Amino acid sequence: MRLTSILNGAHFGNLAKVHGIVTYKLSPFEQRAFAGAISKGLPNMVRRIRSNIFRVTPPFIVGYLIYDLTERKHTALLRKNPADYANDE
């Protein structure tokens, strides 16, 4: 059985007929994608950053300090101790 015989030439969007339901669509060319992006979006972004900054930044600061301390300790452990080679000739 071929797929075209099942579909009877119908396209994917027209496979079923639904009665009694009204749908409205707005064309993508008529929508305003960035409506209110500057007048409402920027103040909202600033408000959200101000409300979450004290919750987000401390873990990042602690994480950076741990990372920095670990890297410094690792670099120090890789160095040779000059006192071990003081009497070599």
DSSP file (Angstrom, degrees, kcal/mol; ACC not computed):
  #  RESIDUE AA STRUCTURE BP1 BP2  ACC     N-H-->O    O-->H-N    N-H-->O    O-->H-N    TCO  KAPPA ALPHA  PHI   PSI    X-CA   Y-CA   Z-CA
    1    1 A M              0   0    0      0, 0.0     2,-0.2     0, 0.0     3,-0.0   0.000 360.0 360.0 360.0 130.9    0.0    0.0    0.0
    2    2 A R    >>  -     0   0    0      1,-0.1     4,-1.0     4,-0.0     3,-0.6  -0.619 360.0-125.8 -92.4 152.0    1.4    3.3   -1.0
    3    3 A L  H 3> S+     0   0    0     -2,-0.2     4,-2.1     1,-0.2     3,-0.3   0.830 107.7  60.0 -64.1 -33.4    1.2    6.4    1.2
    4    4 A T  H 3>>S+     0   0    0      1,-0.2     4,-1.6     2,-0.2     5,-0.8   0.824 100.0  55.7 -68.2 -29.6   -0.5    8.5   -1.5
    5    5 A S  H <45S+     0   0    0     -3,-0.6    -1,-0.2     2,-0.2    -2,-0.2   0.839 108.9  48.0 -71.7 -29.5   -3.4    6.1   -1.7
    6    6 A I  H  <5S+     0   0    0     -4,-1.0    -2,-0.2    -3,-0.3    -1,-0.2   0.919 116.5  41.6 -72.0 -44.1   -4.0    6.6    2.0
    7    7 A L  H ><5S-     0   0    0     -4,-2.1     3,-1.6     3,-0.1    -2,-0.2   0.696  93.5-144.9 -79.1 -18.9   -3.8   10.4    1.9
    8    8 A N  T 3<5S-     0   0    0     -4,-1.6    -3,-0.1     1,-0.3     3,-0.1   0.863  70.8 -53.6  54.0  39.8   -5.8   10.6   -1.4
    9    9 A G  T 3 <S+     0   0    0     -5,-0.8    -1,-0.3     1,-0.3     2,-0.2   0.530  99.9 143.7  78.8   6.3   -3.7   13.6   -2.5
   10   10 A A    <   -     0   0    0     -3,-1.6    -1,-0.3    -6,-0.2     2,-0.1  -0.540  47.0-126.4 -79.7 144.5   -4.3   15.6    0.7
   11   11 A H    >   -     0   0    0     -2,-0.2     3,-1.4    -3,-0.1    -1,-0.1  -0.404  30.4 -99.1 -84.1 167.9   -1.4   17.7    1.9
   12   12 A F  G >  S+     0   0    0      1,-0.3     3,-0.9     2,-0.2    -1,-0.1   0.851 121.4  50.4 -60.6 -38.0   -0.2   17.4    5.5
   13   13 A G  G 3  S+     0   0    0      1,-0.2    -1,-0.3     2,-0.1     3,-0.2   0.637 111.8  49.2 -75.0 -12.7   -2.0   20.5    6.8
   14   14 A N  G <  S+     0   0    0     -3,-1.4    -1,-0.2     1,-0.1    -2,-0.2  -0.144  71.2 115.8-118.2  37.6   -5.3   19.3    5.3
   15   15 A L  S <  S+     0   0    0     -3,-0.9     2,-0.4     1,-0.1    -1,-0.1   0.823  77.7  32.5 -78.3 -30.5   -5.5   15.7    6.5
   16   16 A A  S    S-     0   0    0     -3,-0.2     2,-0.6     2,-0.0    -1,-0.1  -0.950  70.7-136.6-129.2 147.6   -8.6   16.1    8.7
   17   17 A K        -     0   0    0     -2,-0.4     2,-0.5    -3,-0.0    -3,-0.0  -0.911  20.8-165.2-103.2 120.6  -11.7   18.2    8.5
   18   18 A V        -     0   0    0     -2,-0.6     2,-0.4     3,-0.1     3,-0.2  -0.914   4.1-163.7-108.7 126.0  -12.6   19.7   11.8
   19   19 A H        +     0   0    0     -2,-0.5     3,-0.1     1,-0.2    -2,-0.0  -0.854  66.1  23.1-109.8 143.8  -16.1   21.2   12.1
   20   20 A G  S    S+     0   0    0     -2,-0.4     2,-0.5     1,-0.2    -1,-0.2   0.447  92.8 104.8  88.6   0.5  -17.3   23.6   14.8
   21   21 A I        -     0   0    0     -3,-0.2     2,-0.5     2,-0.0    -1,-0.2  -0.969  54.2-157.1-117.8 125.3  -13.9   25.0   15.8
   22   22 A V        -     0   0    0     -2,-0.5     2,-0.4    -3,-0.1    -3,-0.0  -0.875  11.6-172.9-102.4 126.5  -13.0   28.5   14.6
   23   23 A T        -     0   0    0     -2,-0.5     2,-0.4     2,-0.0    -2,-0.0  -0.931   7.8-158.4-119.4 144.5   -9.3   29.3   14.4
   24   24 A Y        -     0   0    0     -2,-0.4     2,-0.4     2,-0.0    -2,-0.0  -0.962   8.6-170.3-120.6 138.3   -7.7   32.7   13.7
   25   25 A K        -     0   0    0     -2,-0.4     2,-0.5     0, 0.0    -2,-0.0  -0.974  13.3-147.8-129.6 143.7   -4.2   33.1   12.5
   26   26 A L        -     0   0    0     -2,-0.4     5,-0.1     2,-0.0    -2,-0.0  -0.941  30.2-115.3-109.5 129.0   -2.1   36.2   12.1
   27   27 A S    >>  -     0   0    0     -2,-0.5     3,-1.6     1,-0.2     4,-0.8  -0.311  16.5-128.1 -61.3 141.4    0.3   36.3    9.2
   28   28 A P  T 34 S+     0   0    0      0, 0.0     3,-0.2     0, 0.0    -1,-0.2   0.754 110.7  60.2 -62.0 -21.3    4.0   36.4   10.3
   29   29 A F  T 34 S+     0   0    0      1,-0.2    -2,-0.1     3,-0.1    -3,-0.0   0.670 104.8  48.3 -79.9 -15.2    4.4   39.3    8.0
   30   30 A E  T <4 S+     0   0    0     -3,-1.6    -1,-0.2     2,-0.0     2,-0.1   0.563  91.8  97.1 -98.4 -11.4    1.8   41.3   10.0
   31   31 A Q  S  < S-     0   0    0     -4,-0.8     2,-0.8    -3,-0.2    -4,-0.0  -0.460  70.3-136.1 -78.2 151.0    3.2   40.6   13.4
   32   32 A R    >   -     0   0    0      1,-0.2     3,-1.2    -2,-0.1    -3,-0.1  -0.886  19.7-172.8-106.3 100.1    5.5   43.1   15.1
   33   33 A A  T 3  S+     0   0    0     -2,-0.8    -1,-0.2     1,-0.3    -2,-0.0   0.824  82.2  36.1 -66.8 -33.9    8.3   40.9   16.5
   34   34 A F  T >  S+     0   0    0      2,-0.0     3,-1.7     3,-0.0     2,-0.4  -0.036  78.1 148.4-111.7  30.7   10.0   43.7   18.4
   35   35 A A  T <  S-     0   0    0     -3,-1.2    -3,-0.0     1,-0.3    -4,-0.0  -0.529  80.0  -0.1 -67.6 121.6    7.0   45.6   19.6
   36   36 A G  T 3>>S+     0   0    0     -2,-0.4     4,-1.9     4,-0.1     5,-1.6   0.623  89.7 133.1  77.1  14.2    7.8   47.2   23.0
   37   37 A A  I <4>S+     0   0    0     -3,-1.7     5,-0.7     3,-0.2    -2,-0.1   0.880  80.3  29.6 -66.2 -36.8   11.3   45.7   23.1
   38   38 A I  I  >5S+     0   0    0     -4,-0.3     4,-0.5     3,-0.2    -1,-0.2   0.891 123.7  45.2 -89.8 -43.5   12.9   48.9   24.1
   39   39 A S  I  45S+     0   0    0      1,-0.1    -2,-0.2     3,-0.1    -1,-0.1   0.857 135.4  12.4 -72.4 -33.8   10.1   50.6   26.1
   40   40 A K  I  X5S+     0   0    0     -4,-1.9     4,-1.5     3,-0.1    -3,-0.2   0.723 124.4  57.2-111.3 -31.8    9.2   47.5   28.1
   41   41 A G  I  ><S+     0   0    0     -5,-1.6     4,-2.3     2,-0.2    -3,-0.2   0.922 104.7  47.9 -71.9 -45.8   12.0   45.0   27.5
   42   42 A L  H  X<S+     0   0    0     -5,-0.7     4,-2.4    -4,-0.5     5,-0.2   0.931 113.2  46.5 -65.8 -46.6   14.9   47.0   28.8
   43   43 A P  H  > S+     0   0    0      0, 0.0     4,-2.3     0, 0.0    -1,-0.2   0.900 113.8  50.1 -62.2 -36.5   13.4   48.2   32.0
   44   44 A N  H  X S+     0   0    0     -4,-1.5     4,-2.3     2,-0.2    -2,-0.2   0.895 109.9  50.5 -66.5 -38.7   12.2   44.6   32.7
   45   45 A M  H  X S+     0   0    0     -4,-2.3     4,-2.3     2,-0.2    -1,-0.2   0.917 111.2  48.1 -64.7 -43.0   15.7   43.3   32.0
   46   46 A V  H  X S+     0   0    0     -4,-2.4     4,-2.4     1,-0.2    -2,-0.2   0.911 111.9  50.2 -63.8 -42.2   17.2   45.8   34.4
   47   47 A R  H  X S+     0   0    0     -4,-2.3     4,-1.8     1,-0.2    -2,-0.2   0.904 111.4  48.0 -62.8 -42.0   14.6   45.0   37.1
   48   48 A R  H  X S+     0   0    0     -4,-2.3     4,-1.2     2,-0.2    -1,-0.2   0.881 112.0  49.2 -68.6 -37.8   15.3   41.2   36.7
   49   49 A I  H  X S+     0   0    0     -4,-2.3     4,-1.3     1,-0.2     3,-0.4   0.930 111.6  49.2 -65.7 -43.9   19.0   41.7   36.9
   50   50 A R  H  < S+     0   0    0     -4,-2.4     4,-0.4     1,-0.2    -2,-0.2   0.845 111.0  50.1 -64.5 -33.0   18.8   43.8   40.0
   51   51 A S  H  < S+     0   0    0     -4,-1.8    -1,-0.2     1,-0.2    -2,-0.2   0.757 120.6  33.5 -78.1 -22.4   16.5   41.3   41.7
   52   52 A N  H >X S+     0   0    0     -4,-1.2     4,-1.7    -3,-0.4     3,-0.7   0.459  89.2  93.6-110.9  -2.2   18.8   38.3   41.1
   53   53 A I  H 3X S+     0   0    0     -4,-1.3     4,-2.1     1,-0.3    -2,-0.1   0.863  87.8  48.1 -65.9 -35.8   22.3   39.8   41.2
   54   54 A F  H 34 S+     0   0    0     -4,-0.4    -1,-0.3     1,-0.2    -2,-0.1   0.659 113.6  49.0 -79.8 -14.0   22.8   39.0   44.9
   55   55 A R  H <4 S+     0   0    0     -3,-0.7    -1,-0.2     2,-0.1    -2,-0.2   0.738 119.4  35.4 -89.3 -26.6   21.6   35.5   44.4
   56   56 A V  H  X S+     0   0    0     -4,-1.7     4,-1.1     2,-0.1    -2,-0.2   0.857 109.2  56.3 -98.1 -41.9   23.8   34.7   41.4
   57   57 A T  H  X S+     0   0    0     -4,-2.1     4,-2.5    -5,-0.2     5,-0.2   0.858  94.6  62.8 -70.5 -37.3   27.1   36.5   41.8
   58   58 A P  H  > S+     0   0    0      0, 0.0     4,-2.7     0, 0.0     5,-0.2   0.915 104.2  48.2 -57.8 -43.5   28.3   35.1   45.2
   59   59 A P  H  > S+     0   0    0      0, 0.0     4,-2.5     0, 0.0    -2,-0.2   0.897 112.5  49.9 -62.4 -36.1   28.5   31.5   43.9
   60   60 A F  H  X S+     0   0    0     -4,-1.1     4,-2.3     2,-0.2     5,-0.2   0.905 111.8  47.6 -66.5 -40.1   30.4   32.7   40.9
   61   61 A I  H  X S+     0   0    0     -4,-2.5     4,-2.4     2,-0.2    -1,-0.2   0.935 113.7  46.8 -65.8 -45.7   32.8   34.7   43.0
   62   62 A V  H  X S+     0   0    0     -4,-2.7     4,-2.3    -5,-0.2     5,-0.2   0.914 112.6  50.9 -62.2 -42.4   33.4   31.8   45.4
   63   63 A G  H  X S+     0   0    0     -4,-2.5     4,-2.3    -5,-0.2    -1,-0.2   0.898 110.6  48.4 -62.0 -41.3   33.9   29.4   42.4
   64   64 A Y  H  X S+     0   0    0     -4,-2.3     4,-2.9     2,-0.2    -1,-0.2   0.912 110.8  50.7 -65.8 -42.0   36.4   31.8   40.9
   65   65 A L  H  X S+     0   0    0     -4,-2.4     4,-2.4     2,-0.2    -2,-0.2   0.901 111.8  47.4 -64.2 -40.3   38.4   32.1   44.1
   66   66 A I  H  X S+     0   0    0     -4,-2.3     4,-2.3     2,-0.2    -1,-0.2   0.917 113.6  48.4 -64.4 -43.0   38.5   28.3   44.6
   67   67 A Y  H  X S+     0   0    0     -4,-2.3     4,-2.4    -5,-0.2    -2,-0.2   0.928 112.8  47.5 -62.3 -45.7   39.6   27.9   41.0
   68   68 A D  H  X S+     0   0    0     -4,-2.9     4,-2.3     1,-0.2    -2,-0.2   0.912 112.5  48.7 -64.3 -43.5   42.3   30.6   41.3
   69   69 A L  H  X S+     0   0    0     -4,-2.4     4,-2.3    -5,-0.2    -1,-0.2   0.901 112.0  49.6 -62.5 -41.5   43.6   29.1   44.6
   70   70 A T  H  X S+     0   0    0     -4,-2.3     4,-2.4     2,-0.2    -2,-0.2   0.908 110.7  49.3 -65.2 -42.6   43.7   25.6   43.1
   71   71 A E  H  X S+     0   0    0     -4,-2.4     4,-2.4     2,-0.2    -2,-0.2   0.909 111.8  48.8 -64.4 -41.6   45.6   26.8   40.0
   72   72 A R  H  X S+     0   0    0     -4,-2.3     4,-2.2     2,-0.2    -2,-0.2   0.919 112.4  47.9 -64.5 -42.4   48.2   28.7   42.1
   73   73 A K  H  X S+     0   0    0     -4,-2.3     4,-2.2     2,-0.2    -2,-0.2   0.901 111.7  50.4 -64.6 -40.8   48.7   25.6   44.3
   74   74 A H  H  X S+     0   0    0     -4,-2.4     4,-1.2     2,-0.2    -2,-0.2   0.910 110.9  48.6 -63.4 -42.9   49.1   23.4   41.3
   75   75 A T  H  X S+     0   0    0     -4,-2.4     4,-0.7     1,-0.2     3,-0.2   0.896 111.6  50.0 -64.0 -40.1   51.7   25.7   39.7
   76   76 A A  H >< S+     0   0    0     -4,-2.2     3,-0.6     1,-0.2    -2,-0.2   0.870 108.6  52.5 -67.4 -36.3   53.6   25.9   43.0
   77   77 A L  H 3< S+     0   0    0     -4,-2.2    -1,-0.2     1,-0.2    -2,-0.2   0.748 102.9  59.1 -72.0 -22.8   53.6   22.1   43.3
   78   78 A L  H 3< S+     0   0    0     -4,-1.2    -1,-0.2    -3,-0.2    -2,-0.2   0.722  89.1  91.8 -76.9 -20.2   55.0   21.7   39.8
   79   79 A R  S << S-     0   0    0     -4,-0.7     2,-0.2    -3,-0.6    -3,-0.0  -0.426  79.6-119.4 -76.7 148.6   58.1   23.8   40.7
   80   80 A K        -     0   0    0     -2,-0.1    -1,-0.1     1,-0.0    -2,-0.1  -0.597  26.0-114.1 -83.5 148.8   61.3   22.1   41.9
   81   81 A N    >   -     0   0    0     -2,-0.2     3,-1.2     1,-0.2     4,-0.4  -0.750  18.7-153.7 -83.8 118.0   62.6   23.0   45.4
   82   82 A P  G >  S+     0   0    0      0, 0.0     3,-0.9     0, 0.0    -1,-0.2   0.763  91.2  66.3 -64.7 -23.8   66.0   24.8   44.9
   83   83 A A  G >  S+     0   0    0      1,-0.2     3,-1.0     2,-0.2     4,-0.3   0.782  91.9  62.2 -68.7 -25.2   67.1   23.7   48.4
   84   84 A D  G <  S+     0   0    0     -3,-1.2    -1,-0.2     1,-0.2     3,-0.2   0.742 110.3  39.4 -70.0 -21.5   67.1   20.1   47.2
   85   85 A Y  G X  S+     0   0    0     -3,-0.9     3,-0.7    -4,-0.4    -1,-0.2   0.110  81.7 107.8-114.9  20.5   69.8   20.9   44.6
   86   86 A A  T <  S+     0   0    0     -3,-1.0    -1,-0.1     1,-0.2    -2,-0.1   0.851  84.5  40.6 -69.2 -34.4   71.9   23.3   46.7
   87   87 A N  T 3  S+     0   0    0     -4,-0.3    -1,-0.2    -3,-0.2     2,-0.1   0.332  86.2 119.6 -99.3   7.5   74.8   20.9   47.2
   88   88 A D    <         0   0    0     -3,-0.7    -3,-0.0     1,-0.1    -4,-0.0  -0.446 360.0 360.0 -72.7 145.6   74.9   19.3   43.7
   89   89 A E              0   0    0     -2,-0.1    -1,-0.1     0, 0.0    -3,-0.0   0.377 360.0 360.0-124.2 360.0   78.0   19.7   41.7
